[in-house]
């Protein structure tokens, strides 16, 4: 993918109420929490939700959280990240 990075345009992200040009997005923060050891193999379920959106006029700050659990719903890890997305 890196070899062809400049041959195509950046992908667009579209969710209800969110339309982002990834070519203009800036990383703001990221936090990873691992509550304990997890197995070297197995299956997991990942759920991401947008928890905050701040309209800053010329841009927005968008915060999302992802929680990853095993198939028995035991937490494996979670992430919280924010991006700065110009209009």
C-alpha positions as CSV (number, residue, x, y, z in Angstrom):
1,X,0.0,0.0,0.0
2,X,2.8,2.5,0.8
3,X,4.3,2.0,-2.7
4,X,1.1,3.3,-4.3
5,X,0.2,5.9,-1.7
6,X,0.4,8.9,-4.0
7,X,-1.2,7.2,-7.0
8,X,-4.7,7.3,-5.6
9,X,-6.6,9.9,-3.5
10,X,-7.1,9.4,0.2
11,X,-10.3,7.4,1.1
12,X,-13.3,9.2,2.4
13,X,-15.0,8.3,5.7
14,X,-18.8,8.6,5.7
15,X,-21.0,7.9,8.6
16,X,-24.4,9.5,9.4
17,X,-23.5,13.1,10.1
18,X,-19.7,12.6,9.5
19,X,-18.0,13.1,6.2
20,X,-14.2,13.3,6.5
21,X,-11.4,13.7,3.9
22,X,-8.6,11.6,5.5
23,X,-6.0,13.5,3.5
24,X,-6.6,16.5,5.7
25,X,-7.1,14.8,9.1
26,X,-4.5,15.3,11.9
27,X,-3.9,12.8,14.7
28,X,-4.7,14.4,18.1
29,X,-4.4,11.7,20.7
30,X,-4.5,7.9,21.3
31,X,-4.8,5.8,24.4
32,X,-4.6,2.0,24.6
33,X,-5.7,0.1,27.7
34,X,-4.9,-3.6,28.2
35,X,-6.6,-4.9,31.4
36,X,-4.4,-8.0,31.6
37,X,-2.7,-10.7,29.6
38,X,-4.6,-12.0,26.6
39,X,-4.2,-15.2,24.6
40,X,-1.8,-15.5,21.7
41,X,-4.5,-16.9,19.5
42,X,-8.3,-16.9,19.4
43,X,-11.2,-14.9,18.1
44,X,-12.4,-11.5,19.2
45,X,-15.1,-8.9,18.7
46,X,-14.4,-5.2,18.1
47,X,-17.0,-2.5,18.5
48,X,-16.2,1.2,17.7
49,X,-18.4,4.1,18.6
50,X,-18.0,7.9,18.3
51,X,-18.3,9.3,21.8
52,X,-17.7,13.0,21.2
53,X,-17.7,15.4,18.3
54,X,-16.7,19.0,19.0
55,X,-17.4,21.6,16.2
56,X,-14.6,24.1,16.3
57,X,-15.9,26.2,13.4
58,X,-13.2,25.6,10.8
59,X,-12.7,22.0,12.0
60,X,-14.0,19.3,14.3
61,X,-12.4,17.1,16.9
62,X,-13.8,13.6,16.8
63,X,-13.3,11.1,19.6
64,X,-13.9,7.4,19.1
65,X,-13.6,4.4,21.5
66,X,-13.0,0.8,20.4
67,X,-13.6,-2.1,22.8
68,X,-12.2,-5.5,21.9
69,X,-13.5,-8.6,23.8
70,X,-13.2,-12.3,23.3
71,X,-16.4,-14.2,22.3
72,X,-17.3,-14.6,25.9
73,X,-17.3,-10.8,26.3
74,X,-14.1,-10.8,28.4
75,X,-12.3,-7.5,27.8
76,X,-9.0,-7.9,25.8
77,X,-8.1,-4.2,25.2
78,X,-9.6,-0.9,24.4
79,X,-8.6,2.2,22.6
80,X,-9.6,5.9,22.7
81,X,-8.5,8.2,19.9
82,X,-9.2,11.6,18.7
83,X,-8.6,13.3,15.4
84,X,-8.6,16.9,14.2
85,X,-10.6,17.1,11.0
86,X,-10.7,20.4,9.0
87,X,-13.8,21.2,7.0
